[in-house]
Amino acid sequence: MTERPNILIILADDMGFSDIGCFGSEIFTPHLDALAADGLRMTAFTKAARCCPSRASLLTGYYPHQVGIGGMTRPCALPAYQGYLRADRPTTAQLLQQAGYATWCSGKWHVGGDYAVHQRSQWDCAGDAQHPLPSQCGFERYYGTLGGAGSYFQPPTLFDQDHFVDDFPEDFHLTDALSQRACGFIEQAAQAKKPFYGYLAYTAPHWPLHANEQDIALYRGRYTEGWDVLRQRRFSALRAAGLLDQSWDLSPRDEESHPWAETAHPEWEAERMAVYAAMVTHMDRGIGQVVQQLKACGMYENTLILFMSDNGGCAEFLREDGEEGRWPEIYSLPTNRGTRCKVGNNPQRNPGPAETFMSYDLPWANASNTPFRKFKVWTHEGGISTPFVVRWGDGGISGNRISHAFAHINDLAASIHAVADVPHPGGSGDLPALPGRNLLPLWQGSQGTVWDDEPVFWEHEDHAAVRLGRWKLVRANLTEAWQLHDMHSDRTELHDLACVHPEKVAHLAARWQVWADELGIRPRQEVVASFL
């Protein structure tokens, strides 16, 4: 291979471990399934527990606290939680751009400071020191949303290279727009005869539940048996596909979820999941368009394609209109169809159209994260484990393979730098060495492990974990005791062995604390008190 490879990262938003076909789902994702058939699926690839921290690690290769995104994007006086990428930590995009790569991003940014989506007059902060734009972080071309969430039909903070977009045609949908722009950026790189580093960061299937009727119709009536049956079916499919160890048990229904038989509005609940599934299928269709563009430009075989989600399924509930809380105030905005968005999970109206603003809620998120416990924000496996697919035809990654090796999102920057043959300057001067490891040998067929000899760490809003080899220590908050789990025999985290191996608990907890002190990690209460 003489030409430098292209690199394409495709990121879903708040999508659970079992939400695509090649990971046990009933959701129709033929294009992702085709990538998996031609590439490698990793079953133990982990992220940070939430969108901003995962994106910070993905873009830089560092732990999120090392680059100022230990929490979300709200401004904070604590350096590890400042809410925007540190200027003295280079992104992979910057380093590859300097090496001659065309760099582009189409999609959600959410690592560049806070934007109040309902206060358009305050967005002139874009591009200042506390609100770095993608163009200031190595991406020559950018189209996407600077903030975290909003309408798919009239997205707030949509930014096109150097200006906000305020006008939307009636048939606009953000998932389509992001796919189309990615195709255009690929074509431009081909015309310039340059390799590209592309970052396609979909907002789907993050709330709100917004989808086109033709996609919703594919799933209407398919979820009437409920989340309990769905979890069992997905668990069986994951096992049959060889994606789970046969000795692992399905985690029980989350304690905050009621049985489907007790659901007060079963038709409405089934419709919510139908819209969520429609959003995943819509995203998959866009991925198919991007793959077709790569083929049309003769770039497909020499493009390293990486697909993942930023964290597990999201259990967040959107409050009703008029209730106390921030949701209605922030998101109850006019639509591009002459109506006003009504915020909240109200069974009296169906999700999907622009006038609604709903989430699919905890019980369905529990199904999305089958077979694991917990959700986005938690550092249990349900919060940090998502599908991962890698394909690179010219790069020696053979098809239809499964790897159960544990890996972490920090590893992607180290791997991309190895693939592009662009050294990272970390470890010299004041710039820390990258904490991740090169996964390319593993992707190409090495049977070894990556992380048995050193620990990997997590922290988000007092949720914490450390993994060393087969052992994982995890806690939900500062008041709960650490739990110890054997990831080889119990990755669904059902059997706490802390009392059996107190010496391992003490050792791993001490390692975690040293790491936390080095990175400036603080309790959530102290972080909140430091908000600016």
Secondary structure as UniProt FT lines:
FT   STRAND          6..12
FT   TURN            17..18
FT   HELIX           21..23
FT   HELIX           30..37
FT   STRAND          40..42
FT   STRAND          45..46
FT   HELIX           51..60
FT   HELIX           64..67
FT   HELIX           79..81
FT   TURN            87..88
FT   HELIX           92..98
FT   TURN            99..100
FT   STRAND          102..107
FT   TURN            117..118
FT   HELIX           120..125
FT   TURN            126..127
FT   TURN            129..130
FT   HELIX           134..136
FT   TURN            137..138
FT   STRAND          141..145
FT   TURN            156..157
FT   STRAND          158..160
FT   TURN            161..162
FT   STRAND          163..164
FT   TURN            170..171
FT   HELIX           174..191
FT   TURN            192..193
FT   STRAND          196..201
FT   TURN            204..205
FT   HELIX           213..217
FT   TURN            218..225
FT   HELIX           226..240
FT   TURN            241..242
FT   TURN            246..247
FT   TURN            255..256
FT   HELIX           260..262
FT   HELIX           266..296
FT   TURN            297..298
FT   TURN            301..302
FT   STRAND          303..309
FT   TURN            321..322
FT   HELIX           327..331
FT   TURN            336..337
FT   STRAND          342..343
FT   TURN            347..348
FT   TURN            354..355
FT   STRAND          356..357
FT   HELIX           361..368
FT   TURN            369..371
FT   TURN            376..377
FT   HELIX           381..384
FT   STRAND          388..391
FT   HELIX           393..395
FT   STRAND          401..403
FT   STRAND          407..408
FT   TURN            409..410
FT   HELIX           411..420
FT   TURN            426..427
FT   TURN            429..430
FT   HELIX           440..443
FT   TURN            444..445
FT   STRAND          456..460
FT   TURN            461..462
FT   STRAND          463..468
FT   TURN            469..470
FT   STRAND          471..475
FT   TURN            478..479
FT   STRAND          483..486
FT   TURN            487..489
FT   TURN            491..492
FT   TURN            498..500
FT   HELIX           502..519
FT   HELIX           524..529
//
